[in-house]
Amino acid sequence: MSAAGHIPVMVREVVAALAPRDGAIIVDGTFGRGGYAEALLTAASCRVWAIDRDPEAVAHGREIARRHDGRLTVIHGRFGRMDRLINAAGLDTVDGVTLDLGVSSPQIDDAARGFSFRQDGPLDMRMERDGPSAADVVNAAGEAELADIIFHLGEERLARRIARAIVKRRAEQPIARTGELAEAVRSVVPRAADGIDPATRTFQALRLYVNDELGELDHGLSAAEAILAPGGRLAVVSFHSLEDRRVKAFLRRRSGSGPRPSRHLPDEVAGPAPSFRLIERQAVRPSPTETTNNPRARSARLRWAERTSAAPWPFEAAA
């Protein structure tokens, strides 16, 4: 457990995947409360460059950095731009990159951040506290646009019904609180037999949309590919199928395991040389003990691969 009480998910597995060694340089692209960074710094006399878009996480990280004799540097920024951030710091390549996708426990647990439907707070959800908030989207987007957001990013089959309920509710008064939005969703979506709150998928969808998390992931994977040295490793922990499918497709394609235009075409026509080597073909899941001790780990998946000496591929946004 980190100093802030946050329990990093599959931290042992992530450290084992990255295999830090003395003198290595590793990027923790989603610093959060520093669970992975501190585990890496403890495992070897390595150097960690940490990135986070949340100013509160960066401020917390600078407190942690003072405990590690200059081996931890925390940068405010997006991991989708890690190649530019690391290059600007005077580094050309690194030996490892780890990403822990989604929202952190401290963000969820702080009602004032507006991520959670379990606590009433302002309907915000912005990781950077900049740009349009979830309240802006909920109150300004058309019914069809809201339905598309909730359906595609929340994988919610009742998206149209929810969008209609939101539009009806906001016609009476703007939806400004998480409790108000959750109540609107619950009024038209029955509780599932598994006990998952009816508002879960809608809140996920809005959070992903407000922070452009899937677009950020596409850029982050490509940026990691650009800065990893041959033999360097990438380890990504995701928490829902939209993220995991993107990571899986990226690594399969970059390792030469994805679909080819034609098996009859020569390699130079079929695509670039593989830039990654898959070490584990299947996602690693948390142990039963971990999911018992930390229920938030239940949906986690870890995928990792090793960088080859091939040139980085051109950037491709996931379909």
PyMOL commands that set and color helices and strands:
alter all, ss='L'
color gray80, all
select helices_A, chain A and resi 11-18+35-43+55-65+79-88+105-109+111-113+134-140+143-154+159-172+178-186+200-211+213-227+241-254+267-270+288-293+295-297
alter helices_A, ss='H'
color red, helices_A
select strands_A, chain A and resi 25-28+47-52+72-76+94-100+228-238+276-278+301-307
alter strands_A, ss='S'
color yellow, strands_A
deselect
rebuild
show_as cartoon
